[in-house]
Amino acid sequence: MNFYIKTLGCKVNQAESDDIAKLLTEYGHTHSTLSEEANLIIINTCTVTHVADRKSRQMIRKLHEANPKAEIIITGCVVENPKGILPEIGRIVKKQNVLAEVSKFERIQYLDIATSENVKTRKHLLVQNGCNYFCSYCIIPTARNSLISKPIETAITEASALIAESTKEIVLTGINLGLYNNNNHGLSDLVERITQLPGDFRIRLGSIEPNLIDDKLLRLIETSNKVCPHLHIPLQGASDNLLKIMGRRYNKASYLGLIERIHSLNKLVTITTDIIVGHPGETEEDFKELINLLSQNLFLNIHLFMYSKRAGTVAYERKDHLDEQIKKERMSLAIKALEQSNKSYLATLKNKDCILLVEETENGTGFGYSEHYVYCETPTATPVNSFISIKYSV
């Protein structure tokens, strides 16, 4: 049987899709890159915004129309969201049941494990699930509100298996990764244990809330060559007013203090973040603080999101929603400021040393990400899934 998996949304969804693919592959089925060739199509949906909901529905219809004979399984966060709306196509399977569901497919006895010509340089290791923060704009805790942390020994065993498969970059992921806790072993303890494993690999950390980054984690980033010196630390609101409205667990001063501390480490550490534009209650002064923040050259990149209403969230019930035109104008201005910010920050990296993980090659050029999460290209004969030392030419 050929199967195809379409994943929408975050790294956690990707990690869960990887688990599904691994199980089906071990059963001897073939992971197809073309949905038209598949007998089974699995769609892992995302519900983080109403736009994500719509994209999930559109993708379900598109894949069904392209291959109407294929069996379709729909899973993911739209399924978990009580207010999620899905087309009447295929079978809907809750996330916790999807592995059991796909395990029902016949195991092909004459194959121990299917192989692929594609080399996967980076794999996600899901170690934490669930969030109970209930920020004003976010529906995810409604879909995933049980806090689950993978036993640390299980995580170490899985990391060892990935290294044995020649995975060069292990991405630790979770819905709220910093809440990882297994028998009082926190995220920094897990990272430390993985760094002690033998092999030529590196660890990349998924998004971590600023209030959950501890001293031990920063020391590991500073001292270990196996931990990527890059952190994604969501800010969401650029003013104390917005942070309070959003229900975030820090203020602007504490966030900027953390950024300053990271930049003072004895190593180049890049930072990326998320910011919402046009959240209910956002004033002109709040927006000016965002534009001012963008001029400070603090971030490698900022993922800007225009606020979208999500039924079932605190923000949805507020009476001070901004006019759509105002949101669009502010988003446009923020994008322009961000483009200049990105250009200025990248200029500071020029001629600095980095380690590129070659993920693909074409005509004598290697492409991939550095440890700082900068996408690079360089002339090289180095094969895919190898590390190479280069200087930034940005």
N, C-alpha and C positions, 0 to 999 in steps of 0.2 A: 504494500500500500504506500502511495505517496501522500505525504501530509505537508501542509503549508500553514505557517503561523504568522499572523499579522498582529504586531504589538503597537499599541498606542499609549502615549503617556511616559511615565517616569522610569527610572532605572530599576525600581522594585518590580514593576510590571515586566521589564526585560528579563530580570533574574528569574521570575516565575515562569515566563515563557521558555527560558533556557532549560528549566527543570522538566517542563512538559516535553520539549524536543529531545532531551536526553533520554527520558523514559521510552518514548516511542522509537527512538533510534536503537536503544538497547533491545527492544522487541523485534528488531530487524527491519523496521519500516524506514522509508527513505525521505529525508527532509528536502523538500523541493523548494527551489527559489522562485518558481512560477506557480501562481495560484491556479492557472488554467490546467496544469498537469496534475493537480492534487485530487485524491479521492476524499480526503478529509481536510477541511479548513477550520482552523481555530482562531477566533478573533478575541484578543485580550483588550478590553475596552478601558477608556479613561473617562473620569467624570469631574476632573479638577475645575473645569469651567463649563459654562453652557455651550461654549464653542467646542470644547472637547466632546461633550455629549453629542452635539450635532455631527462632528467628524466621525464619531463611532458609528452612528446610525448610517451615515453616508457610506462608510467603508463596508458595513455589513451588506447594504444593498448592492454596492459596486461589485463586491466579490461574488455575491450570489448571481448577479446578472452575467458576470464573465464566465461562471462555471456552475450552472444551475443543477447539474447532476451530483455535485460534491455534497457530502454530508457536512453540515456546519454546526460547530459548537461555539456558543457565545459565552464568554466569561469576563471577569475583571470588575472594575469598580462601578460601572453603570449598573451591573447586575446587583451589586451590594447596596446601591443607593435606593432607598425606599421611594424616592421621587423620580428615579430613572425611567426613561421611556425608550423602549426598543421595538423595532419592527418585528412582525410575526414571521420571522425567518429562522430556521434552524432550531437547535436545542439550547436552552438557557441553563447554564450550570454554575452554581455558586463556586467562588474561588476555592473554598476549602474542600470541595468535592471533585475538582477538575482532574487531579492526578488519579483518583480512584476511577473516574469515568473513563479516562483514556487508557487505563490499565486493562479495561475490558476488551480492548481490541486484541485480536488473535496474535499471539507470539509466533513469529516465524522461526521454526526450530532449526532450520539448516544454516542460520546465520547467528553467530555469537553477538556481533555488533556491527552495525553498518558503518562504513567509513565515508569521509568526505574529502574532496580535494581542497576545500577551503580551509586555510589556516586561520584559526581564531586567536588573535594576539591578546585580546582583552576579554575577560569573562567576569560576570557579576556574581558575587557571593552574598546572598541574602541572609543577614544575621539577625535582623530585627523587623518586627511588623507591628503596626498599630500606632495610633497617636491619640492622646487624651487632652490635647491643648485647646481645641475648639476655638481657634482664632476666628475673628468675626466674619471673614470672607470665605472660609474653607469648609467644604463639604466632606473632605476625606475622613475626619474622625467619625462621621456618621456611617461611612462605609467600612471603616477599619478602626474600631474603637477598642479592641482588645490588645493589650500590650503583650507581645510575645518576643522572647529573646532565645535565639538558638543556643543550646548548651555549648559552652566554650570548647569542650573536647571534640564535639561534633564539628564545630566550625573549623578547628585546627585540622581535623581529619580531611574535611572537604577542601581546605586550602592546600593541603599536601597533595591531594589527588589532582587538583588543578595544576600545581607545579610539575607533577609527574607527567602531565599531558602536554608539557612545554608551554603552558600559559605564561606570558611574560608580565601581564598586568592584571592583578586581581582587584576589582572594584568592590569595596565593602559597601553594601547598600541596606537601607531600611526606610520605612515611612518616616520615622523620627529617630535617625540612627544614633544620636547622642543619648537616647534613653536605653540603649543596650545595657542589660544587667542580668547576669546569670550567676546566682549564688554570690552576690556582692563583687563579681568581676565585671568591671565596666568596660566601655569601649577601648580606653587606652590600654587596659590589661590585655584585651584580645589582640590589639594591634601589636603590642610588645611580643606576645607569644608567636604571632605569625612572622615577625621579623627574625625570630630565632630559628626558623626553618631553613634548611640548606637549599641552595638553588639560585639561579640567576633570574630574579623576578623583582617586581616592585608592587607596592600596595597603593591604591588610590582610594581616598575617602569620599563617600557620597556627602550630600548636604548635611550639615550639622548646625543646630540652633546655637546662637552665640552664648547663651547662658549654660550650655552643656559642654563647652570646650574647657578642659582642665589643664593644669600645669604639666602633668605627665605627658599628655598628648602633644603639647607644644615642644617639650624636650625631645620626644621621639622624632618629631618632624625635623627638629634642628640637628639631631645627632645621628640619625639612621639614614643610610643611603638607600634603604629599601622602602621608605615612606615618601611618597611624592610630596614635594613642598608646594602644595596647592590646596587651598581650602575653599569650599563653597559655603558661605555663611549668610543665610537669608536675612536681609534687613526689613524688607517689605514697606516700611514707611520711613520717610526721611526727616520726620519731625516728631517731637515728643507728643504733640497733640494727636497725630495719626497713630503712633505706636500705642497710645492709651486707648483710642477708639477701637483699634484692631485687636486689643487684648493680648498684645505681645508682652513677654516677660522680661523686658529690659527697657532702658531708656537710651536716647541717642548718645549721651555722654559715655555710658558704659560700653556701648557698641564701638564707638570710635576709639575708646581706650583700649579695647581688645585689638582693634586693627593696628593701632600704633604699636602695641606690644609685639604683635606678629611681625611687623615691619622692622622691629628692632632686633629680631633674632639674628644670630650669626650665620645667616643663610638667606638667599633670596627665596621668599615665599610669596607666591601670587594668590590673590583673593578674587573670587567672583561672588556675585550676590544676586538676589531677586528684589525688585521694587515694583509695587503696584501704583499705577497712575489713575487718579480719578475715583478713589475709594470714597464712599459716602462720608460727608463731613470734612473732606479735604478743602482747605481754604487757599486763597491766592498766596498767603504767606507760607503755608505748607509747601506749595509747589515751588516757590522761590527757594526754599531750603533744599529741595531736590536739585534744582539747577545749580545751586552753589556747591552742593556735594559733588556733582558731576565734574566740577572744575578743579577738584582737589587732587586728582591723579592717584586715587587710592586703590582702584580696582583694575584688574586685567580686563574684566568685562562685567556688564550688568545686564541681567535678563529683565527687560521692562515688560510689564503686563498691564494692559488697560483693564480696569475693573469691570467684571461682568457679574450680573445678578445670579445668585444661586439660591433657589428656594430651599428653606430649611436652615439657613445660616442666620446669624445675628445681624449681619450687615443688610441682608435682604429686607428685614423688618424696619430699618431706619427710614426716617421721613426726609432726610437731607441728601438724597441721591442727586448727583450732578447731572446737568443736561448733557445729552450725548455729544452735542457739538463742542461743548467745553472740554469734555474728556478727550475727544479727538484732537482738538487744538493743542491741549497740553501734551498729549502723547507725541504729536508731531514735533513740538519744541524739545521734548525730552530726548527723542531719538536723534535730533540734530546735535544736541549737546553731548549725547553719548558717543556719537561718531567721532567728534573731536577729542573726547576723553580717551577713547580707545586708541586713537592715532598717537596721542601724546604719551600714553603709557607704553605702547609698543616701542616707541622711539627710545625709551629708557633701557630697553633690553638689548639694543643693537650691540653686537660683538661680545655679548656675554656668553659664557659656556653653558651648554645644556646637553642632555642625553635624549636623543630621539629614538623612539620605538618605531621601527620601520613596519608599517602596516600594509603597505602596497607599493609596488614599483611599476614604473612605466618608462620605457625608452631611456634607461640609465638614471632615472630620478626616483628617489625614495620619498614617500609621504607618510606622515604620522604625527603623533603628539609627543611633545617633550614632557618631562616630569612636571613642568609648570603649567601644563594644559594649554600650550601654545601649538597650534597646527603649523607644521613646518614641511618644507621640501628641500631636498639637497641632492646634488649629484653623488651617486654612490652605487657600488656593485654589491653592497651588503644585502643579503637575502631578507625576505619578509620574516617577521617575528624575531628580529635581532635588534640589539641596542647599538647605537653608534654615537660617538661624541662629536658635536658640531658647535658652531657659534651662531647665535641668532643673526640673521641678516635683515630683519624687519626694519 
